[in-house]
Amino acid sequence: MCGIIGYVGTRDVVPVIIGGLRKLEYRGYDSAGIAVVDDSGVEIVRAEGKLTNLEAKLNDKPLSGSFGMGHTRWATHGKPNENNAHPHRDCNGKVVVIHNGIIENFLPLKQDLQAKGHEFKTETDTEVVAHLIEEKMKDGTDFTEAVRKTLKELEGHYALVMIDGSAPGTIIAAKSGPPLVVGLGENENIIASDVAPLLAYTRNIIYLEDGEYVIANQQQVQVFDGNDRPVDRAPKRITWDAVMAEKEGYRHYMLKEIHEQPRAVRDTFTGRMFEESGEVFFNDLQLTAEEWAKIKKVHVIACGTSWHAGLVGKFLLEDAARIPIEVDYGSEYRYRNPIVDESTLVIGVTQSGETADTIAGMQEAKAKGAKLITICNVIGAAATRMADGVIYTNAGPEIGVASTKAFTTQLTAFFLLSLYIRQLRGENRDDIRYAMHEMRVIPHKIEDILKKQEKHIEALAHKYYKANDFLFLGRGVHYPIALEGALKLKEISYIHAEGYPAGEMKHGPIALIDENLPVVSVATHTPVYDKVVSNLQEVKARDGKLIVICDEHDEAMKKFADDVIEIPWTIEPLQPILTVVPMQLLAYYVALRRGCDVDQPRNLAKSVTVE
Ligand code: AGP
C-alpha cells in the first residue's frame, strides 16, 4: 500500500517528508518521490527502489521549502520505475498529485483528456487527476473549485493529496477508501496515510471519513463532506507510542492485518471486475479464449496457507473450467515427476513470491513447457519474474508470520480467475454479473463479522485455551478452511490441531472425541449442510465440545452446538472468505491468552526461502 505525506508549516519540509515516509516504509513500496514548492515553483525528485535512492538524489539536488508532499508507491497500474513514481503533475507542471488506491475510471478520463490535448508521461491512473484539475482551471476556475469538481468525476477508491504550485500554501486531501489522517500542529499542519509520521509533530489527529476532503494551510484545517458542506470534526488525542502507531493501535500486526481484510479484499477486486460489461480484467495476465481452449488441465503449487487457498481455488476453477485441477505442495511437486506439457496451466500461489519450495515447483513446470502464472502479493518477487502472467493480491505487506489478509485476497484472486475463465468460455454474463455483485459486498460482510463477533470469539478463546488438542471439520469448499483454521491455531498457540473433511471423521479421528476435545466446524448452508449436521451429531454423541461457524439465525444450530459463531450469508464460492475470519480470530485470542508471541511464533519464518 502506498505511503502519503503532505506538509505546510514553517519547518524545512524535506526532512519532515523523508522522515515521515520512513515511518510508512512498513506499508511496502517499490519507488518514492517528493515535491517541494519554493519561490521558483514546484521541484520534484523521484527514485525507483528504496528511500535511500531518493535521499541520494536529494543530496545531489537539494530542495528547500516549507510546503510540499511525498509518496512511497506500491505499484498497481504501471511498472515500479522512476517514471511511474509519484508525485505526478499536469501539463504545466503546476498541479501536483500523490495517490493511494485505484481510480477505476481512469482510462475513459485519460482518453477524453488526451483528445483535449493533454500529454501524459506515465502509465499510472494517478496522473489523470492532475490533468483533470488542470482542465477545469482553464476557464478561470480556482484550484479549490477545480479539485471539488474533479473529485465528483472520480470512481474507485483513493486517498489523494493535491497542491497547486502557482498558489503555494494550500494542500487539499481527499479520502474515499484508503486511510487519510490530518495532524493539527502549532502553525503547521501535516497530512498522512496513518498516524505514525504525525506523532513527531502533534498528537491532535483528525481522521477523514470516506467521501470527505480537507483544505489545509499553515493556520487552518477545514473538513468538507461530499456535498462540499463544512464538517465540524473534533480532533482525537492520540496516546500511542511510535511502534503502536505502525500497528495503528492494534496490539499485534496479525490483529491489524485481520482487520485490514475488508480493505485488502476490496483492493484486490477493484479495477478488475466491471459489472456493466460483466468483464474481468487483469493488468498482468492476458489469456485469450483460443489460448484457454488449449489448456487441458491446471496444476496449483503452493505451501502452507497458500496451499489451502489453492484447495479452495480447485473448487472454484473446476466448477468454472470443467477440466482437472490438481493441487500440490511445492515441496512434493518437483519430486513426483509431474505430467506437464504446453497444455498444462500451472499456478504458483505465494504471498511472498520467494518460497523456495513453490519456486522450485514452478521452475519444474516451466521447464516442462507449462504456461505459468502466479498469484502473489509482492511486486517484482521471484515468482512474478518467472511467470507468464501475474494476478497480484493487493493485501499490502503482511508483517505477521501467520498469514491472514494474504489468504483472503488469494481466495479473491481465485474467484476473479474463475469468473475470467467463465468469460473466456462464453458463459452467461448475467450470472457473472451476479457473482461480481456478491464479491463487491464481501468487504462489508467481513466488517460485519469483525464488529459483531470479535468479542464473542475472544470469550470462546478464554473458554477453550487450555485444551491440548483441537479438531477442525469442514466439507466441500470448507474443508480447506478447516485445514487453515488448524494451521492458524497450531502455528501461533502451539496447541496440536488437525483439520479434516467432516465426512472423514468416522474413519479414524472420531477416536479422539471426548469431553476435552473442542471441535471447530463450519456448517453454513451448502448442499452438504445436512451431512455436516450428521457428522456433528456423531461428535455430540461422544461429548465432544462443538464450536460451529454457521449462518446467522440458524436457530437449530444454536440449540445444538455448545457455541456458535454466526456469519452473514453469501454465495457458496465466496463463503470461505467469511468462514476463515472467525478461525483467524480464535487462533489469535487463544494464542494471546496463552501468552504466545503472536507476530513472531517460535521456529517460524515469514518467508521460507530454503527447501
Ligand atoms: C501461514 O500462516 C504460514 N506462515 C505459512 O504456511 C505460509 O503460508 C507458507 O510458508 C507459504 O508462504 P508464501 O505464501 O509466502 O509462499
Boltz pocket constraint, residues with backbone or C-beta under 6 A from the ligand:
constraints:
  - pocket:
      binder: B
      contacts: [[A, 303], [A, 304], [A, 305], [A, 306], [A, 349], [A, 350], [A, 351], [A, 352], [A, 353], [A, 354], [A, 355], [A, 358], [A, 401], [A, 402], [A, 403], [A, 404], [A, 488], [A, 491], [A, 605], [A, 606], [A, 607], [A, 608]]
      max_distance: 6.0
